[in-house]
Amino acid sequence: MHKRPLHLKAVVFDFDGTLALLNIDFKEMRRDILDLAASYGISEDGMERLFVLEMIAEMRLRIGQRSPGHEGAFSGRALRLVTERELAGSVNSRLFPGVKEMLVELRRRGIKTGILTRNCLEAVTAIFPDIGDYSDAVVTRDDTERVKPHPDHIRAVLRILNEAPARSAMVGDHPMDIFVGKEVGALCVGVLTGYSGIADLQGAGADLILERASDITACLE
């Protein structure tokens, strides 16, 4: 684990489970997509290992092979179902205490901040309407072709921030966040405000584990 004070130029945060209460029913979201795919004659074989967005992409390929011309309608409907679940979750979600104050403090110290999320922008702004006033870059799934764990997602944030990964940290509550940070060479910070425990984050290779994202200010030089 990282013990020395951190010297950073930028901090990139995950959103759900890291900055805001994770309140999306992923089990039901997956069921929505599996049921939709079944209506196109596509089974769920091999889908258990995939995240929802990757599952939609795989099913789109299968539908294109089975029923050419129908894959666009499927993916459009599937993404609408995902958005509906995200928006439903946002109704009862909220920012964690101290998040805005942390972002203000990082800016005061000259540290740029970014947010990346597989969520849609509409759901993010339902929880954090003035997010643009507090973060220098927000990249949702609407803004990139390849979402995390693909490294292009965090690279898109760092391009906006104009900072190198080696001078940046990726902060998140899920092993996926640690993987994407490791992929580009950023310092990886796990937080315990989502569904993942210490063992999960350590197993993913987290350099540092904090109780909550706002604790990062106490770790800086």
TORMAR-969035 format. One record per atom (N, C-alpha, C): residue in three letters; z, x, y. Coordinates in steps of 0.05 Angstrom, whole numbers, plus 5000, padded with zeros to 4 digits. Example, Ala and Ser with C-alpha at 12.3 -4.5 7.8 and 13.67 -1.06 7.14 Angstrom:
! residues 2
ALA; 5156; 5264; 4886
ALA; 5156; 5246; 4910
ALA; 5156; 5264; 4934
SER; 5142; 5257; 4955
SER; 5143; 5273; 4979
SER; 5157; 5258; 5001
END
This chain:
! residues 221
MET; 5000; 5017; 4976
MET; 5000; 5000; 5000
MET; 5000; 5017; 5025
HIS; 4989; 5007; 5046
HIS; 4986; 5021; 5071
HIS; 5013; 5021; 5086
LYS; 5023; 5044; 5093
LYS; 5050; 5045; 5106
LYS; 5049; 5054; 5135
ARG; 5028; 5069; 5142
ARG; 5027; 5079; 5170
ARG; 5018; 5058; 5189
PRO; 5025; 5060; 5215
PRO; 5016; 5041; 5235
PRO; 4985; 5040; 5235
LEU; 4974; 5017; 5239
LEU; 4946; 5013; 5238
LEU; 4933; 5019; 5265
HIS; 4911; 5034; 5265
HIS; 4896; 5039; 5289
HIS; 4869; 5025; 5285
LEU; 4866; 5002; 5298
LEU; 4842; 4985; 5294
LEU; 4828; 4979; 5320
LYS; 4802; 4975; 5318
LYS; 4786; 4966; 5340
LYS; 4779; 4937; 5338
ALA; 4779; 4926; 5313
ALA; 4772; 4899; 5308
ALA; 4787; 4888; 5284
VAL; 4793; 4862; 5284
VAL; 4805; 4848; 5261
VAL; 4789; 4823; 5256
VAL; 4780; 4820; 5231
VAL; 4765; 4797; 5223
VAL; 4783; 4780; 5205
PHE; 4784; 4754; 5211
PHE; 4801; 4736; 5196
PHE; 4785; 4716; 5180
ASP; 4794; 4710; 5156
ASP; 4786; 4685; 5143
ASP; 4799; 4662; 5158
PHE; 4791; 4637; 5153
PHE; 4802; 4615; 5167
PHE; 4821; 4598; 5150
ASP; 4811; 4582; 5132
ASP; 4828; 4565; 5115
ASP; 4847; 4582; 5098
GLY; 4873; 4576; 5100
GLY; 4892; 4591; 5084
GLY; 4902; 4616; 5098
THR; 4888; 4625; 5119
THR; 4895; 4649; 5133
THR; 4904; 4643; 5161
LEU; 4888; 4629; 5176
LEU; 4895; 4620; 5203
LEU; 4904; 4591; 5204
ALA; 4895; 4576; 5184
ALA; 4901; 4547; 5184
ALA; 4909; 4538; 5156
LEU; 4924; 4517; 5154
LEU; 4933; 4506; 5129
LEU; 4909; 4499; 5112
LEU; 4909; 4509; 5087
LEU; 4888; 4503; 5068
LEU; 4892; 4476; 5056
ASN; 4875; 4457; 5063
ASN; 4880; 4429; 5055
ASN; 4854; 4416; 5044
ILE; 4837; 4432; 5032
ILE; 4812; 4422; 5021
ILE; 4816; 4418; 4991
ASP; 4807; 4395; 4981
ASP; 4809; 4389; 4952
ASP; 4785; 4401; 4938
PHE; 4787; 4427; 4931
PHE; 4764; 4440; 4918
PHE; 4757; 4429; 4891
LYS; 4777; 4419; 4877
LYS; 4772; 4407; 4850
LYS; 4755; 4383; 4853
GLU; 4761; 4365; 4871
GLU; 4745; 4342; 4875
GLU; 4717; 4349; 4887
MET; 4716; 4369; 4904
MET; 4691; 4378; 4915
MET; 4672; 4387; 4892
ARG; 4683; 4403; 4874
ARG; 4667; 4412; 4851
ARG; 4658; 4388; 4834
ARG; 4676; 4368; 4831
ARG; 4669; 4344; 4815
ARG; 4646; 4329; 4829
ASP; 4647; 4327; 4855
ASP; 4625; 4314; 4870
ASP; 4598; 4327; 4864
ILE; 4597; 4354; 4864
ILE; 4572; 4368; 4860
ILE; 4563; 4366; 4831
LEU; 4582; 4368; 4812
LEU; 4574; 4366; 4784
LEU; 4563; 4338; 4778
ASP; 4576; 4317; 4789
ASP; 4566; 4290; 4785
ASP; 4538; 4286; 4797
LEU; 4534; 4298; 4821
LEU; 4508; 4296; 4833
LEU; 4487; 4310; 4816
ALA; 4493; 4334; 4807
ALA; 4475; 4348; 4790
ALA; 4468; 4333; 4764
ALA; 4488; 4320; 4753
ALA; 4484; 4305; 4729
ALA; 4464; 4282; 4733
SER; 4464; 4271; 4757
SER; 4444; 4250; 4764
SER; 4416; 4260; 4764
TYR; 4413; 4287; 4766
TYR; 4386; 4300; 4765
TYR; 4381; 4311; 4737
GLY; 4399; 4305; 4718
GLY; 4395; 4314; 4691
GLY; 4404; 4343; 4686
ILE; 4421; 4354; 4704
ILE; 4430; 4382; 4702
ILE; 4458; 4382; 4692
SER; 4463; 4398; 4671
SER; 4490; 4399; 4660
SER; 4507; 4420; 4675
GLU; 4533; 4419; 4670
GLU; 4551; 4438; 4683
GLU; 4555; 4464; 4668
ASP; 4539; 4468; 4647
ASP; 4542; 4493; 4631
ASP; 4538; 4517; 4649
GLY; 4557; 4536; 4647
GLY; 4556; 4561; 4662
GLY; 4565; 4559; 4691
MET; 4574; 4536; 4699
MET; 4582; 4532; 4727
MET; 4611; 4539; 4733
GLU; 4627; 4541; 4711
GLU; 4656; 4544; 4715
GLU; 4663; 4571; 4729
ARG; 4645; 4590; 4728
ARG; 4651; 4616; 4740
ARG; 4642; 4618; 4769
LEU; 4629; 4598; 4779
LEU; 4617; 4599; 4806
LEU; 4634; 4584; 4826
PHE; 4634; 4594; 4851
PHE; 4645; 4579; 4874
PHE; 4625; 4557; 4881
VAL; 4634; 4538; 4896
VAL; 4619; 4513; 4901
VAL; 4591; 4519; 4913
LEU; 4590; 4535; 4934
LEU; 4564; 4540; 4947
LEU; 4545; 4555; 4928
GLU; 4556; 4573; 4913
GLU; 4539; 4587; 4893
GLU; 4530; 4568; 4871
MET; 4548; 4549; 4864
MET; 4541; 4529; 4844
MET; 4518; 4512; 4854
ILE; 4518; 4504; 4879
ILE; 4496; 4489; 4890
ILE; 4470; 4504; 4889
ALA; 4471; 4530; 4896
ALA; 4447; 4547; 4895
ALA; 4436; 4549; 4867
GLU; 4453; 4552; 4847
GLU; 4444; 4554; 4819
GLU; 4432; 4528; 4810
MET; 4445; 4506; 4817
MET; 4435; 4480; 4809
MET; 4408; 4473; 4822
ARG; 4406; 4482; 4847
ARG; 4380; 4479; 4861
ARG; 4357; 4492; 4846
LEU; 4363; 4517; 4836
LEU; 4343; 4531; 4820
LEU; 4336; 4516; 4795
ARG; 4356; 4506; 4781
ARG; 4352; 4491; 4756
ARG; 4336; 4465; 4760
ILE; 4343; 4452; 4782
ILE; 4328; 4427; 4789
ILE; 4299; 4433; 4796
GLY; 4295; 4455; 4810
GLY; 4268; 4463; 4817
GLY; 4251; 4469; 4792
GLN; 4264; 4480; 4771
GLN; 4250; 4485; 4746
GLN; 4245; 4460; 4730
ARG; 4264; 4442; 4731
ARG; 4263; 4417; 4715
ARG; 4246; 4396; 4729
SER; 4250; 4393; 4755
SER; 4237; 4371; 4770
SER; 4228; 4383; 4797
PRO; 4207; 4399; 4797
PRO; 4197; 4411; 4822
PRO; 4193; 4391; 4844
GLY; 4203; 4398; 4868
GLY; 4201; 4381; 4891
GLY; 4226; 4365; 4897
HIS; 4244; 4365; 4878
HIS; 4269; 4350; 4882
HIS; 4293; 4367; 4891
GLU; 4289; 4393; 4890
GLU; 4312; 4411; 4895
GLU; 4322; 4410; 4924
GLY; 4303; 4404; 4943
GLY; 4312; 4402; 4971
GLY; 4330; 4379; 4976
ALA; 4323; 4356; 4964
ALA; 4339; 4332; 4967
ALA; 4367; 4336; 4955
PHE; 4367; 4350; 4932
PHE; 4393; 4355; 4919
PHE; 4411; 4372; 4937
SER; 4400; 4395; 4946
SER; 4417; 4413; 4962
SER; 4426; 4401; 4988
GLY; 4409; 4384; 5000
GLY; 4417; 4371; 5025
GLY; 4440; 4352; 5020
ARG; 4438; 4336; 4999
ARG; 4459; 4317; 4992
ARG; 4484; 4332; 4984
ALA; 4481; 4353; 4968
ALA; 4504; 4368; 4959
ALA; 4520; 4380; 4983
LEU; 4506; 4391; 5002
LEU; 4519; 4403; 5025
LEU; 4533; 4382; 5042
ARG; 4521; 4358; 5043
ARG; 4534; 4336; 5058
ARG; 4560; 4328; 5044
LEU; 4561; 4328; 5017
LEU; 4585; 4322; 5002
LEU; 4607; 4343; 5008
VAL; 4598; 4369; 5009
VAL; 4617; 4390; 5015
VAL; 4629; 4387; 5043
THR; 4611; 4381; 5062
THR; 4620; 4377; 5089
THR; 4640; 4353; 5091
GLU; 4634; 4332; 5077
GLU; 4652; 4309; 5077
GLU; 4680; 4317; 5067
ARG; 4681; 4333; 5046
ARG; 4708; 4341; 5036
ARG; 4721; 4360; 5056
GLU; 4706; 4377; 5069
GLU; 4718; 4395; 5089
GLU; 4729; 4380; 5113
LEU; 4714; 4360; 5122
LEU; 4723; 4344; 5145
LEU; 4747; 4327; 5137
ALA; 4748; 4317; 5113
ALA; 4771; 4302; 5104
ALA; 4796; 4320; 5103
GLY; 4792; 4345; 5094
GLY; 4814; 4363; 5093
GLY; 4824; 4371; 5121
SER; 4806; 4373; 5140
SER; 4813; 4381; 5167
SER; 4831; 4361; 5181
VAL; 4830; 4336; 5173
VAL; 4846; 4315; 5186
VAL; 4876; 4321; 5183
ASN; 4884; 4331; 5161
ASN; 4912; 4337; 5156
ASN; 4918; 4367; 5157
SER; 4900; 4382; 5168
SER; 4905; 4411; 5171
SER; 4914; 4418; 5199
ARG; 4922; 4443; 5203
ARG; 4931; 4452; 5229
ARG; 4931; 4482; 5229
LEU; 4931; 4494; 5252
LEU; 4935; 4523; 5254
LEU; 4964; 4530; 5247
PHE; 4967; 4553; 5234
PHE; 4994; 4562; 5229
PHE; 5008; 4570; 5255
PRO; 5034; 4568; 5255
PRO; 5049; 4576; 5280
PRO; 5043; 4606; 5286
GLY; 5040; 4611; 5312
GLY; 5036; 4638; 5321
GLY; 5008; 4649; 5321
VAL; 4989; 4633; 5311
VAL; 4961; 4643; 5309
VAL; 4949; 4648; 5336
LYS; 4951; 4628; 5354
LYS; 4939; 4632; 5380
LYS; 4953; 4655; 5395
GLU; 4979; 4657; 5393
GLU; 4993; 4678; 5406
GLU; 4984; 4705; 5396
MET; 4980; 4707; 5369
MET; 4971; 4732; 5357
MET; 4943; 4740; 5368
LEU; 4925; 4721; 5369
LEU; 4898; 4727; 5379
LEU; 4899; 4736; 5408
VAL; 4916; 4723; 5424
VAL; 4919; 4732; 5452
VAL; 4930; 4760; 5453
GLU; 4949; 4766; 5437
GLU; 4962; 4793; 5437
GLU; 4942; 4814; 5428
LEU; 4926; 4808; 5408
LEU; 4906; 4828; 5399
LEU; 4886; 4833; 5422
ARG; 4878; 4812; 5436
ARG; 4859; 4816; 5458
ARG; 4873; 4833; 5480
ARG; 4898; 4828; 5485
ARG; 4912; 4843; 5506
ARG; 4913; 4872; 5499
ARG; 4914; 4879; 5473
ARG; 4915; 4907; 5465
ARG; 4886; 4919; 5463
GLY; 4866; 4903; 5470
GLY; 4839; 4914; 5469
GLY; 4827; 4913; 5441
ILE; 4838; 4897; 5423
ILE; 4827; 4895; 5396
ILE; 4810; 4869; 5394
LYS; 4785; 4873; 5386
LYS; 4767; 4850; 5383
LYS; 4775; 4834; 5358
THR; 4769; 4808; 5359
THR; 4775; 4791; 5336
THR; 4751; 4774; 5328
GLY; 4748; 4770; 5302
GLY; 4727; 4754; 5292
GLY; 4737; 4736; 5270
ILE; 4723; 4714; 5265
ILE; 4731; 4695; 5244
ILE; 4706; 4690; 5227
LEU; 4709; 4692; 5200
LEU; 4687; 4685; 5183
LEU; 4698; 4665; 5162
THR; 4681; 4646; 5156
THR; 4690; 4624; 5138
THR; 4666; 4612; 5124
ARG; 4670; 4604; 5099
ARG; 4650; 4590; 5083
ARG; 4650; 4560; 5092
ASN; 4668; 4553; 5109
ASN; 4670; 4526; 5119
ASN; 4647; 4520; 5139
CYS; 4643; 4494; 5145
CYS; 4624; 4487; 5166
CYS; 4637; 4489; 5193
LEU; 4622; 4493; 5214
LEU; 4633; 4495; 5241
LEU; 4647; 4470; 5250
GLU; 4637; 4447; 5242
GLU; 4649; 4421; 5250
GLU; 4678; 4419; 5240
ALA; 4682; 4427; 5215
ALA; 4709; 4426; 5204
ALA; 4728; 4446; 5218
VAL; 4717; 4470; 5224
VAL; 4734; 4490; 5237
VAL; 4742; 4481; 5265
THR; 4724; 4470; 5280
THR; 4730; 4462; 5307
THR; 4747; 4437; 5308
ALA; 4746; 4421; 5286
ALA; 4764; 4398; 5285
ALA; 4794; 4407; 5284
ILE; 4798; 4431; 5272
ILE; 4825; 4442; 5270
ILE; 4832; 4459; 5295
PHE; 4812; 4474; 5304
PHE; 4816; 4494; 5326
PHE; 4794; 4489; 5346
PRO; 4796; 4468; 5363
PRO; 4774; 4461; 5381
PRO; 4767; 4483; 5401
ASP; 4786; 4498; 5410
ASP; 4780; 4519; 5430
ASP; 4778; 4547; 5418
ILE; 4769; 4548; 5393
ILE; 4768; 4573; 5379
ILE; 4752; 4595; 5394
GLY; 4731; 4586; 5408
GLY; 4715; 4605; 5423
GLY; 4729; 4619; 5445
ASP; 4751; 4607; 5455
ASP; 4767; 4619; 5476
ASP; 4786; 4640; 5466
TYR; 4790; 4640; 5440
TYR; 4810; 4659; 5428
TYR; 4798; 4680; 5411
SER; 4774; 4676; 5401
SER; 4761; 4696; 5383
SER; 4735; 4704; 5394
ASP; 4728; 4730; 5390
ASP; 4703; 4741; 5401
ASP; 4679; 4735; 5384
ALA; 4682; 4726; 5359
ALA; 4660; 4720; 5342
ALA; 4669; 4700; 5321
VAL; 4654; 4679; 5317
VAL; 4659; 4660; 5295
VAL; 4634; 4656; 5280
VAL; 4635; 4663; 5254
VAL; 4611; 4660; 5237
VAL; 4618; 4643; 5213
THR; 4608; 4618; 5214
THR; 4612; 4599; 5192
THR; 4588; 4600; 5173
ARG; 4589; 4583; 5153
ARG; 4566; 4583; 5134
ARG; 4541; 4572; 5148
ASP; 4544; 4559; 5171
ASP; 4520; 4549; 5185
ASP; 4506; 4572; 5199
ASP; 4518; 4595; 5201
ASP; 4508; 4617; 5218
ASP; 4497; 4640; 5201
THR; 4498; 4639; 5175
THR; 4489; 4661; 5159
THR; 4477; 4651; 5133
GLU; 4456; 4664; 5123
GLU; 4444; 4656; 5098
GLU; 4461; 4662; 5074
ARG; 4476; 4684; 5076
ARG; 4492; 4693; 5053
ARG; 4522; 4694; 5061
VAL; 4538; 4677; 5050
VAL; 4566; 4675; 5057
VAL; 4583; 4694; 5039
LYS; 4607; 4700; 5048
LYS; 4625; 4716; 5031
LYS; 4628; 4703; 5004
PRO; 4629; 4718; 4982
PRO; 4635; 4746; 4981
PRO; 4611; 4765; 4986
HIS; 4588; 4754; 4994
HIS; 4566; 4772; 5001
HIS; 4574; 4787; 5027
PRO; 4570; 4814; 5027
PRO; 4578; 4829; 5051
PRO; 4563; 4823; 5076
ASP; 4540; 4810; 5074
ASP; 4525; 4803; 5099
ASP; 4542; 4785; 5117
HIS; 4561; 4770; 5106
HIS; 4577; 4752; 5123
HIS; 4595; 4768; 5142
ILE; 4609; 4787; 5131
ILE; 4627; 4803; 5148
ILE; 4610; 4822; 5166
ARG; 4587; 4831; 5156
ARG; 4570; 4848; 5172
ARG; 4560; 4833; 5197
ALA; 4555; 4807; 5193
ALA; 4546; 4791; 5216
ALA; 4567; 4790; 5238
VAL; 4592; 4787; 5229
VAL; 4615; 4787; 5248
VAL; 4617; 4813; 5262
LEU; 4616; 4835; 5247
LEU; 4619; 4861; 5259
LEU; 4596; 4869; 5278
ARG; 4572; 4859; 5272
ARG; 4550; 4863; 5290
ARG; 4555; 4850; 5317
ILE; 4566; 4826; 5317
ILE; 4572; 4812; 5342
ILE; 4594; 4828; 5357
LEU; 4614; 4837; 5342
LEU; 4636; 4852; 5354
LEU; 4628; 4881; 5362
ASN; 4606; 4890; 5351
ASN; 4596; 4917; 5356
ASN; 4617; 4938; 5348
GLU; 4628; 4934; 5324
GLU; 4648; 4953; 5314
GLU; 4641; 4961; 5286
ALA; 4649; 4985; 5278
ALA; 4644; 4995; 5251
ALA; 4666; 4985; 5232
PRO; 4658; 4981; 5207
PRO; 4678; 4972; 5187
PRO; 4702; 4991; 5185
ALA; 4697; 5017; 5187
ALA; 4719; 5036; 5183
ALA; 4740; 5033; 5205
ARG; 4734; 5021; 5227
ARG; 4753; 5017; 5248
ARG; 4763; 4988; 5250
SER; 4758; 4973; 5228
SER; 4763; 4944; 5228
SER; 4780; 4937; 5203
ALA; 4793; 4913; 5205
ALA; 4808; 4902; 5182
ALA; 4797; 4875; 5176
MET; 4797; 4868; 5150
MET; 4791; 4841; 5141
MET; 4817; 4829; 5131
VAL; 4824; 4806; 5142
VAL; 4849; 4793; 5135
VAL; 4844; 4766; 5122
GLY; 4855; 4762; 5098
GLY; 4850; 4736; 5085
GLY; 4870; 4730; 5063
ASP; 4870; 4705; 5054
ASP; 4889; 4696; 5034
ASP; 4878; 4696; 5006
HIS; 4853; 4703; 5002
HIS; 4840; 4700; 4976
HIS; 4828; 4727; 4967
PRO; 4828; 4733; 4941
PRO; 4815; 4757; 4932
PRO; 4787; 4761; 4942
MET; 4772; 4739; 4946
MET; 4745; 4740; 4957
MET; 4745; 4755; 4984
ASP; 4766; 4750; 5000
ASP; 4767; 4763; 5027
ASP; 4771; 4793; 5023
ILE; 4787; 4801; 5004
ILE; 4792; 4829; 4998
ILE; 4766; 4842; 4988
PHE; 4752; 4828; 4970
PHE; 4727; 4839; 4959
PHE; 4706; 4844; 4981
VAL; 4703; 4825; 4999
VAL; 4683; 4828; 5020
VAL; 4690; 4850; 5039
GLY; 4716; 4853; 5045
GLY; 4724; 4875; 5062
GLY; 4720; 4902; 5049
LYS; 4727; 4904; 5023
LYS; 4723; 4929; 5009
LYS; 4693; 4936; 5007
GLU; 4676; 4916; 5005
GLU; 4648; 4921; 5002
GLU; 4636; 4936; 5026
VAL; 4647; 4931; 5049
VAL; 4636; 4943; 5073
VAL; 4653; 4967; 5083
GLY; 4676; 4972; 5070
GLY; 4692; 4995; 5078
GLY; 4713; 4989; 5099
ALA; 4721; 4964; 5102
ALA; 4742; 4957; 5121
ALA; 4769; 4959; 5108
LEU; 4790; 4961; 5124
LEU; 4818; 4959; 5114
LEU; 4822; 4930; 5106
CYS; 4834; 4925; 5083
CYS; 4837; 4898; 5072
CYS; 4866; 4889; 5072
VAL; 4871; 4867; 5085
VAL; 4898; 4856; 5088
VAL; 4900; 4829; 5076
GLY; 4917; 4826; 5056
GLY; 4921; 4800; 5043
GLY; 4945; 4786; 5056
VAL; 4943; 4759; 5057
VAL; 4966; 4744; 5067
VAL; 4973; 4722; 5047
LEU; 4998; 4713; 5048
LEU; 5009; 4696; 5027
LEU; 5011; 4667; 5036
THR; 4994; 4659; 5054
THR; 4995; 4631; 5064
THR; 4975; 4613; 5051
GLY; 4960; 4623; 5031
GLY; 4941; 4606; 5017
GLY; 4950; 4602; 4988
TYR; 4931; 4601; 4970
TYR; 4938; 4596; 4942
TYR; 4942; 4622; 4925
SER; 4936; 4645; 4936
SER; 4937; 4670; 4921
SER; 4965; 4683; 4925
GLY; 4974; 4695; 4903
GLY; 5000; 4709; 4904
GLY; 4995; 4739; 4907
ILE; 5018; 4753; 4908
ILE; 5017; 4782; 4912
ILE; 5000; 4796; 4890
ALA; 5004; 4788; 4865
ALA; 4990; 4801; 4842
ALA; 4960; 4797; 4845
ASP; 4951; 4773; 4854
ASP; 4922; 4768; 4857
ASP; 4910; 4786; 4879
LEU; 4925; 4788; 4901
LEU; 4914; 4804; 4923
LEU; 4915; 4834; 4917
GLN; 4936; 4842; 4904
GLN; 4938; 4870; 4895
GLN; 4916; 4877; 4875
GLY; 4911; 4859; 4857
GLY; 4890; 4863; 4837
GLY; 4863; 4865; 4849
ALA; 4859; 4851; 4872
ALA; 4833; 4853; 4886
ALA; 4830; 4879; 4902
GLY; 4853; 4893; 4906
GLY; 4851; 4918; 4920
GLY; 4861; 4918; 4949
ALA; 4878; 4898; 4956
ALA; 4888; 4897; 4983
ALA; 4903; 4922; 4991
ASP; 4898; 4932; 5015
ASP; 4911; 4956; 5025
ASP; 4939; 4949; 5036
LEU; 4942; 4924; 5043
LEU; 4967; 4916; 5056
LEU; 4970; 4886; 5051
ILE; 4994; 4876; 5045
ILE; 4999; 4848; 5041
ILE; 5021; 4839; 5060
LEU; 5015; 4817; 5075
LEU; 5034; 4807; 5095
LEU; 5041; 4778; 5088
GLU; 5064; 4769; 5097
GLU; 5072; 4741; 5093
GLU; 5052; 4723; 5107
ARG; 5044; 4730; 5131
ARG; 5026; 4713; 5147
ARG; 5008; 4730; 5165
ALA; 4986; 4720; 5173
ALA; 4967; 4735; 5189
ALA; 4979; 4745; 5215
SER; 4995; 4729; 5228
SER; 5007; 4736; 5254
SER; 5025; 4761; 5252
ASP; 5033; 4768; 5227
ASP; 5050; 4792; 5224
ASP; 5034; 4818; 5230
ILE; 5008; 4816; 5231
ILE; 4992; 4841; 5234
ILE; 4999; 4855; 5261
THR; 5007; 4841; 5281
THR; 5012; 4854; 5307
THR; 5035; 4874; 5304
ALA; 5054; 4869; 5285
ALA; 5076; 4887; 5282
ALA; 5068; 4912; 5267
CYS; 5044; 4912; 5255
CYS; 5035; 4935; 5239
CYS; 5017; 4954; 5255
LEU; 5011; 4947; 5280
LEU; 4992; 4962; 5296
LEU; 5006; 4984; 5312
GLU; 4991; 5005; 5318
GLU; 5001; 5026; 5335
GLU; 5008; 5015; 5363
END
